[in-house]
Amino acid sequence: MSLFAKLEPEDSRAAAARPLAERMRPRTLDEFTGQEGLLGPGKPLRTQIERDDIGSMILWGPPGCGKTTLARLIARMTHSEFVAFSAVLTGIKEIKDVMAAAEHARRSGRRTIVFVDEVHRFNKAQQDAFLPHVEAGNIILIGATTENPSFEVIAPLLSRTRVYVLQALSIEQIEALLRRAIADKERGLGNENIEISDEAIQHIAVFSGGDARAAYNTLEAAVRAVQPDAKDKRTISRELLAELMQRKFLLYDKSGEEHYNLISALHKSVRNSDPDASLYWLVRMLESGEDPLYIARRLVRMASEDIGLAEPGALAVTIAAMQAVDFVGPPEGNLALAQAAVYLSLAPKSNALYTGYGSVVADLERTRTEPVPLHLRNAATGLMKNIGYGKGYQYAHDVEDKVTGMTCLPDSLAGRSYYHPTDQGFETRLRQRMEEIRRIKEKRKS
């Protein structure tokens, strides 16, 4: 059989035997869910596809975001031959055979799209084999990878392709796909008479992690696992999903009240220096499907709002945890969040920075916008110097204690105090230092 031989159309029985995720693949760009930044109306990639003017590309994104589906759609819409490679099963000989056939097809006026799934698994020799044919225009190469192409694809091949970054699907997008599959009688499960709650659909979507294939597989497994009742109805219960997913069906709504209740519980537990409660609420949120980066951002806020300079290292710990989550991802990165939450719980507490910031905001609302005093302005030109910019400025390094008696607030706010360190942690030393600075300034003024 030719490498490009077309398969005979499947009969209905064979089509129904395919996995749900395969049957529900979009057939048009309008059916494609997600990636609006690339495929929305008027976006560059969509425009290239619709104009039949595409080049070789690398699709980089997490599992189940539509990389393979998009490659197939591109081939269909551009009327190209489609050849799929698997990095696990393909050797140099198979690549050379396909490249020879593609070159012959090009001379006959036919275009070939070679789709390489998991291109990051191809070794250097395998990737090198594509180079001359991409360069000569014998093929359009579409590679798919979950890994950063900068590190996994050889530089010569990377320079001849365009990298498109695909995003994980949102919970709402996964929910829409599941509902479509449940209702679709032609390709989906519309003939199965399924009864499933909105909460159960959301639960599947949350734990799919943005992977449409995983969500479809869970739904299909649930349908197969339940027996029809006397009315031929298949009811997918919470208990069944919990058993299939091997996770407790936790009550959680990422956009509703429970979301805010749980983050409030975590924040207040940290503020009250309760590491056990902090760890409990943190893990509960993560195991319920909360976005780890959302929790990381809130921990950063806690480090400044409730701890501040009582423990300056708290901010560094939370930033490091956020970077670890972003770099490693769940579930491994969740431990970094746990480390940060416990650290914040045990750190000395101070809201001096938080209240100081609020006092400045209140003054800004009550007073007019004061001009910067002339002695604090930089005289960048001769004219600015002549009209008084920088006049009277006192350079701190010119005095013994590195503190002058110069006023740095606007005249209307002179003497105003915003930051009042507590007697907690490192702020004890800061308070002593502020007293020392106050005495030096009074001495300089006198």
C-alpha positions as CSV (number, residue, x, y, z in Angstrom):
1,M,0.0,0.0,0.0
2,S,1.2,3.5,-0.8
3,L,2.3,5.6,2.1
4,F,-0.4,8.1,1.0
5,A,-3.2,5.6,0.3
6,K,-6.5,6.8,1.6
7,L,-8.4,4.6,4.1
8,E,-11.8,3.2,3.2
9,P,-14.6,5.0,5.0
10,E,-15.4,3.3,8.3
11,D,-18.8,1.6,8.8
12,S,-20.9,2.8,11.7
13,R,-19.9,-0.1,13.9
14,A,-16.2,0.6,13.5
15,A,-16.6,4.3,14.1
16,A,-18.6,3.7,17.3
17,A,-15.8,1.5,18.5
18,R,-13.3,4.3,18.5
19,P,-12.6,6.1,21.8
20,L,-14.9,9.0,22.5
21,A,-11.9,11.5,22.4
22,E,-11.2,10.3,18.9
23,R,-14.8,10.5,17.7
24,M,-15.3,14.0,19.1
25,R,-12.3,15.6,17.3
26,P,-13.3,18.9,15.7
27,R,-13.9,18.7,12.0
28,T,-13.7,22.5,11.4
29,L,-11.9,25.4,13.0
30,D,-15.3,26.7,14.2
31,E,-15.7,23.4,16.2
32,F,-12.2,23.8,17.7
33,T,-12.3,24.8,21.4
34,G,-9.7,27.0,22.9
35,Q,-6.6,28.7,21.5
36,E,-8.5,31.8,20.6
37,G,-5.2,33.7,20.6
38,L,-4.1,31.7,17.7
39,L,-7.3,30.6,16.0
40,G,-9.8,33.3,16.7
41,P,-11.2,35.3,13.7
42,G,-8.5,37.4,12.2
43,K,-5.6,35.8,14.2
44,P,-2.4,35.2,12.1
45,L,-2.4,31.3,12.2
46,R,-6.1,31.1,11.3
47,T,-5.6,33.6,8.5
48,Q,-2.7,31.5,7.1
49,I,-4.8,28.3,7.3
50,E,-7.8,29.9,5.6
51,R,-5.5,31.4,2.9
52,D,-3.8,28.0,2.4
53,D,-0.5,29.7,3.1
54,I,1.1,27.8,5.9
55,G,4.7,26.9,6.7
56,S,6.4,24.4,8.9
57,M,5.6,24.8,12.6
58,I,6.1,23.4,16.1
59,L,3.0,23.2,18.3
60,W,4.1,23.5,21.9
61,G,1.5,22.9,24.7
62,P,0.3,20.6,27.4
63,P,-1.4,17.2,26.8
64,G,-4.9,17.3,25.5
65,C,-4.9,20.9,24.3
66,G,-5.5,20.1,20.6
67,K,-2.1,19.8,19.0
68,T,-2.9,16.7,17.0
69,T,-6.4,17.8,16.1
70,L,-5.1,21.2,14.8
71,A,-2.5,19.4,12.6
72,R,-5.2,17.2,11.1
73,L,-7.5,20.2,10.6
74,I,-4.7,22.1,8.8
75,A,-4.1,19.1,6.5
76,R,-7.8,18.8,5.7
77,M,-8.4,22.5,5.1
78,T,-5.3,22.9,2.9
79,H,-6.1,19.6,1.0
80,S,-2.7,18.2,1.9
81,E,-1.6,14.6,2.3
82,F,-1.2,13.8,6.0
83,V,1.5,11.5,7.3
84,A,1.8,11.0,11.1
85,F,5.0,9.8,12.8
86,S,5.5,8.5,16.3
87,A,8.8,9.1,17.8
88,V,8.6,5.8,19.6
89,L,8.0,3.7,16.5
90,T,9.8,5.5,13.7
91,G,13.4,5.0,12.6
92,I,15.6,6.7,10.0
93,K,14.6,4.3,7.3
94,E,10.9,5.1,7.7
95,I,11.6,8.8,7.6
96,K,13.7,8.5,4.4
97,D,11.0,6.4,2.7
98,V,8.3,9.0,3.5
99,M,10.6,11.9,2.5
100,A,11.2,10.2,-0.9
101,A,7.5,9.7,-1.4
102,A,6.8,13.3,-0.4
103,E,9.4,14.6,-2.9
104,H,7.7,12.6,-5.6
105,A,4.3,13.9,-4.6
106,R,5.5,17.5,-4.7
107,R,6.7,17.0,-8.3
108,S,3.2,15.8,-9.1
109,G,1.7,18.9,-7.6
110,R,0.6,17.4,-4.3
111,R,1.6,18.8,-0.9
112,T,2.5,16.6,2.1
113,I,2.1,17.5,5.8
114,V,4.3,15.4,8.0
115,F,3.1,15.4,11.6
116,V,5.6,14.4,14.2
117,D,4.0,13.7,17.6
118,E,6.3,14.1,20.6
119,V,9.0,15.5,18.4
120,H,11.1,16.1,21.5
121,R,11.6,12.3,21.7
122,F,13.3,12.2,18.2
123,N,17.0,12.0,18.5
124,K,19.4,14.4,16.6
125,A,19.9,12.0,13.7
126,Q,16.1,11.6,13.2
127,Q,15.5,15.4,13.4
128,D,18.4,16.0,11.0
129,A,16.7,13.7,8.5
130,F,13.8,16.2,8.1
131,L,16.1,19.3,7.5
132,P,16.8,19.1,3.7
133,H,13.2,18.3,2.9
134,V,11.8,21.1,5.0
135,E,14.3,23.4,3.4
136,A,13.5,22.2,-0.1
137,G,9.8,22.5,0.4
138,N,9.1,18.8,-0.1
139,I,7.2,18.7,3.1
140,I,5.5,20.9,5.6
141,L,6.6,19.7,9.0
142,I,4.2,20.1,12.0
143,G,5.8,18.9,15.2
144,A,4.0,18.6,18.5
145,T,5.7,18.7,21.9
146,T,4.9,19.1,25.5
147,E,8.5,20.2,26.2
148,N,10.2,23.5,25.6
149,P,11.3,23.3,21.9
150,S,14.3,25.6,22.7
151,F,15.9,22.7,24.5
152,E,14.4,19.7,22.8
153,V,14.5,20.5,19.0
154,I,17.8,21.0,17.2
155,A,18.6,24.6,16.3
156,P,18.7,24.1,12.5
157,L,15.2,22.6,12.5
158,L,13.9,25.2,15.0
159,S,15.2,28.0,12.8
160,R,13.1,26.7,9.9
161,T,9.9,26.4,11.8
162,R,7.5,28.8,13.6
163,V,6.7,27.9,17.2
164,Y,3.1,28.3,18.3
165,V,2.3,28.1,22.0
166,L,-1.0,26.4,22.9
167,Q,-2.6,26.7,26.3
168,A,-4.3,24.2,28.5
169,L,-8.1,24.4,28.2
170,S,-10.0,26.1,30.9
171,I,-12.5,24.4,33.2
172,E,-15.3,26.1,31.4
173,Q,-14.1,25.0,28.0
174,I,-13.7,21.4,29.2
175,E,-17.2,21.5,30.6
176,A,-18.5,22.7,27.2
177,L,-16.8,19.8,25.4
178,L,-18.2,17.3,27.9
179,R,-21.8,18.6,27.4
180,R,-21.3,18.5,23.7
181,A,-20.2,14.9,23.8
182,I,-23.2,14.0,26.0
183,A,-25.7,15.6,23.6
184,D,-24.1,14.5,20.3
185,K,-26.0,11.6,18.9
186,E,-23.9,11.2,15.8
187,R,-20.4,11.0,17.3
188,G,-20.9,11.3,21.1
189,L,-23.0,9.7,23.8
190,G,-26.3,11.3,22.9
191,N,-28.0,7.8,22.4
192,E,-26.9,6.6,25.8
193,N,-29.7,8.4,27.8
194,I,-27.2,9.8,30.3
195,E,-28.1,11.6,33.5
196,I,-25.3,13.6,35.1
197,S,-25.3,16.7,37.3
198,D,-23.6,20.0,36.6
199,E,-21.5,19.4,39.7
200,A,-20.3,16.0,38.3
201,I,-19.4,17.5,35.0
202,Q,-17.4,20.3,36.7
203,H,-15.7,17.7,38.9
204,I,-14.5,15.9,35.7
205,A,-13.4,19.2,34.2
206,V,-11.5,20.3,37.3
207,F,-9.5,17.1,37.5
208,S,-8.7,16.8,33.8
209,G,-6.1,19.5,34.3
210,G,-7.0,21.2,31.1
211,D,-6.6,17.9,29.1
212,A,-9.6,17.4,26.9
213,R,-8.6,13.8,26.2
214,A,-8.4,12.9,29.9
215,A,-11.9,14.5,30.4
216,Y,-13.4,12.5,27.5
217,N,-11.8,9.3,28.8
218,T,-13.2,9.8,32.3
219,L,-16.7,10.5,31.0
220,E,-16.6,7.4,28.7
221,A,-15.3,5.2,31.5
222,A,-18.1,6.4,33.7
223,V,-20.8,5.6,31.1
224,R,-19.4,2.2,30.5
225,A,-19.2,1.5,34.3
226,V,-22.9,2.2,35.0
227,Q,-25.7,-0.1,34.2
228,P,-28.9,1.3,32.7
229,D,-32.0,1.3,35.0
230,A,-35.5,0.1,34.2
231,K,-36.0,3.2,32.1
232,D,-32.8,2.6,30.2
233,K,-31.2,5.6,31.9
234,R,-27.5,5.7,32.9
235,T,-27.1,7.8,36.0
236,I,-23.5,8.9,36.7
237,S,-23.3,9.5,40.4
238,R,-20.7,11.3,42.6
239,E,-19.8,8.0,44.2
240,L,-19.0,6.4,40.8
241,L,-16.8,9.3,39.7
242,A,-15.0,9.3,43.0
243,E,-14.3,5.6,42.5
244,L,-13.2,6.0,38.9
245,M,-11.0,9.0,39.6
246,Q,-9.7,7.6,42.9
247,R,-10.4,11.0,44.5
248,K,-12.9,12.1,47.0
249,F,-15.7,14.2,45.5
250,L,-14.9,17.4,47.4
251,L,-17.3,20.2,47.4
252,Y,-15.6,23.1,45.6
253,D,-16.6,25.8,43.2
254,K,-13.6,27.7,41.8
255,S,-15.7,30.6,40.8
256,G,-18.3,30.5,43.7
257,E,-18.6,31.1,47.4
258,E,-16.7,27.9,48.5
259,H,-13.6,29.2,46.6
260,Y,-13.6,32.4,48.7
261,N,-14.5,30.6,51.9
262,L,-11.5,28.3,51.6
263,I,-8.9,30.9,50.7
264,S,-10.2,33.1,53.6
265,A,-9.7,30.1,55.9
266,L,-6.2,29.7,54.7
267,H,-5.3,33.3,55.0
268,K,-6.8,33.7,58.5
269,S,-5.0,30.5,59.7
270,V,-1.7,31.8,58.5
271,R,-2.4,35.2,60.1
272,N,-3.2,33.4,63.4
273,S,0.1,31.4,63.3
274,D,-1.7,28.0,63.0
275,P,0.5,25.8,60.8
276,D,-1.8,22.8,61.1
277,A,-4.9,24.6,59.9
278,S,-2.9,26.4,57.3
279,L,-1.7,23.1,55.9
280,Y,-5.2,21.6,56.0
281,W,-6.9,24.4,54.1
282,L,-4.0,24.6,51.6
283,V,-4.1,20.8,50.8
284,R,-7.9,20.8,50.7
285,M,-7.9,23.6,48.0
286,L,-5.2,21.8,46.0
287,E,-6.9,18.4,46.1
288,S,-10.2,20.1,45.1
289,G,-8.6,21.3,41.9
290,E,-7.6,24.9,42.7
291,D,-5.0,26.5,40.4
292,P,-1.7,26.2,42.4
293,L,-0.6,29.6,41.0
294,Y,-3.7,31.3,42.4
295,I,-2.7,30.0,45.9
296,A,0.9,31.0,45.3
297,R,-0.2,34.6,44.5
298,R,-2.2,34.7,47.7
299,L,0.7,33.5,49.7
300,V,2.8,36.3,48.3
301,R,0.2,38.7,49.4
302,M,0.1,37.2,52.9
303,A,3.9,37.6,53.2
304,S,3.7,41.3,52.7
305,E,0.3,42.0,54.4
306,D,0.6,40.0,57.6
307,I,4.4,39.5,58.1
308,G,6.2,42.3,56.2
309,L,9.5,43.3,57.7
310,A,8.9,41.3,60.9
311,E,10.4,38.5,58.7
312,P,11.9,39.9,55.5
313,G,12.6,36.4,54.2
314,A,8.9,35.5,54.0
315,L,8.5,37.3,50.7
316,A,11.5,35.5,49.2
317,V,10.1,32.1,50.4
318,T,6.8,32.7,48.8
319,I,8.3,34.0,45.5
320,A,10.5,30.9,45.4
321,A,7.4,28.7,46.0
322,M,5.6,30.4,43.2
323,Q,8.5,29.9,40.8
324,A,8.8,26.3,41.9
325,V,5.1,25.7,41.1
326,D,5.4,27.3,37.7
327,F,8.6,25.4,36.9
328,V,7.8,21.9,38.3
329,G,4.0,22.0,38.1
330,P,1.6,19.8,40.2
331,P,1.7,17.6,42.0
332,E,5.4,17.9,42.8
333,G,5.2,21.7,43.1
334,N,2.4,21.5,45.7
335,L,5.0,20.7,48.3
336,A,6.6,24.1,47.7
337,L,3.3,25.8,48.5
338,A,3.0,23.7,51.7
339,Q,6.5,24.7,52.7
340,A,5.7,28.4,52.2
341,A,2.3,28.2,54.0
342,V,3.9,26.6,57.1
343,Y,6.8,29.1,57.0
344,L,4.3,32.0,56.9
345,S,2.3,30.5,59.8
346,L,5.3,30.3,62.0
347,A,6.9,33.6,61.1
348,P,6.5,36.6,63.4
349,K,3.5,38.8,62.3
350,S,3.3,42.5,61.5
351,N,0.8,44.5,59.4
352,A,2.8,47.7,59.8
353,L,3.6,47.8,56.1
354,Y,-0.1,47.1,55.2
355,T,-1.4,49.9,57.5
356,G,1.4,52.2,56.4
357,Y,0.4,51.8,52.8
358,G,-3.2,52.4,53.7
359,S,-2.3,55.6,55.5
360,V,-0.5,57.0,52.5
361,V,-3.5,56.2,50.3
362,A,-5.7,58.0,52.7
363,D,-3.5,61.1,52.6
364,L,-3.4,61.0,48.8
365,E,-7.2,61.1,48.8
366,R,-7.5,63.9,51.4
367,T,-4.7,66.2,50.1
368,R,-3.9,67.7,46.8
369,T,-1.2,66.1,44.7
370,E,1.9,67.9,46.1
371,P,4.8,68.8,43.8
372,V,8.1,67.2,44.5
373,P,10.2,69.6,46.6
374,L,12.8,71.4,44.5
375,H,15.8,70.1,46.5
376,L,14.8,66.5,45.7
377,R,14.6,67.1,41.9
378,N,17.4,66.2,39.6
379,A,18.9,69.2,37.7
380,A,19.4,67.4,34.4
381,T,19.9,70.6,32.4
382,G,21.3,74.1,33.0
383,L,17.9,75.7,32.9
384,M,16.6,73.3,35.6
385,K,19.5,74.1,37.8
386,N,19.0,77.9,37.3
387,I,15.4,77.7,38.5
388,G,16.3,75.9,41.6
389,Y,16.2,72.2,40.9
390,G,18.5,70.4,43.4
391,K,19.2,73.5,45.4
392,G,19.6,72.6,49.1
393,Y,20.0,68.9,48.5
394,Q,22.1,67.2,51.1
395,Y,24.1,64.1,50.0
396,A,23.8,61.5,52.8
397,H,27.2,60.0,52.1
398,D,28.9,63.3,52.9
399,V,28.0,63.2,56.6
400,E,29.3,60.9,59.3
401,D,26.1,59.0,60.1
402,K,24.8,58.9,56.5
403,V,21.7,60.7,57.7
404,T,21.0,64.4,57.1
405,G,18.4,66.7,58.6
406,M,16.8,67.3,55.2
407,T,13.0,66.9,54.8
408,C,11.9,64.6,52.1
409,L,8.1,64.8,52.3
410,P,6.1,67.7,50.8
411,D,5.9,70.7,53.1
412,S,2.2,70.1,53.8
413,L,3.0,66.6,55.1
414,A,6.3,67.3,56.9
415,G,6.6,65.3,60.0
416,R,4.0,62.8,58.9
417,S,4.7,59.2,60.0
418,Y,3.4,56.2,58.1
419,Y,5.5,53.2,59.0
420,H,5.3,52.1,62.6
421,P,7.3,48.9,63.2
422,T,6.1,46.5,65.8
423,D,8.1,44.6,68.4
424,Q,7.8,41.4,66.4
425,G,10.8,39.7,64.8
426,F,13.1,41.7,62.7
427,E,10.9,44.8,63.1
428,T,12.3,45.2,66.7
429,R,15.7,46.0,65.1
430,L,14.0,48.3,62.6
431,R,12.2,50.2,65.3
432,Q,15.5,50.7,67.1
433,R,17.1,51.9,63.9
434,M,14.2,54.3,63.3
435,E,14.7,55.8,66.7
436,E,18.4,56.2,66.0
437,I,17.7,58.0,62.7
438,R,15.2,60.3,64.4
439,R,17.8,61.3,67.0
440,I,20.4,61.9,64.4
441,K,18.0,64.1,62.3
442,E,17.0,66.2,65.3
443,K,20.7,66.7,66.1
444,R,21.4,67.8,62.5
445,K,18.5,70.2,62.5
446,S,19.6,71.8,65.8
